Amino acid sequence: MTEEKKSELTEYADGWITERKGTGIPGFLKLAYPIIVIACGAYLFTYMNGEVTHSTRGNLVQQLNAVTGNANTFMYVVMAIIAAYVVLLLAFLYKKSDH
């Protein structure tokens, strides 16, 4: 590879990832990352205390929750961390590239 073409490439992870300088993040990734993270957060919120409405094991989950207590406080902390991650991710995705 010529020296001029090599200087246009940026390597990450000891050469496992290579990109051309000035390449932006593809649009589908800008859309996919937040959707995936929001879907994971919604899943955590929906099943915060287990699948209590399931037809066969819902009763067992409810009994376990009655004995052990709920996990609401911990799960709200996890969801707050996810929300902070979404904000940072969106800021990174939509900021103007500096190189």
Phi, psi and omega in degrees: 000139181288159182294326180293316179291325180293327180288341178280347183263144175242130181252140176234155176055050178055038175092359179290330179238127180231136176218157176280145179296140179087002179283129180272174177281130180301149183300322181293330176287323177298331179271323186289316183303307180296324180295317180296315181294319179294321177296320178295319177296320178294322177297315178298320180293319182294317183252039182302319181247026180093178182270077186285344182262004180294143187292325183258318184255001180299322179295319178295320179295319178297319177295318178297319178296324179294324181281315187267343184092174182263169182248027187300312183299312179299317182291327175294324176295316178298318179292327175293321176295320177297319179297319177296321178297319179298317179297314179295321179296314179296321177297319179291318184293322187257006177282158178285134180293140182264004175231000000 
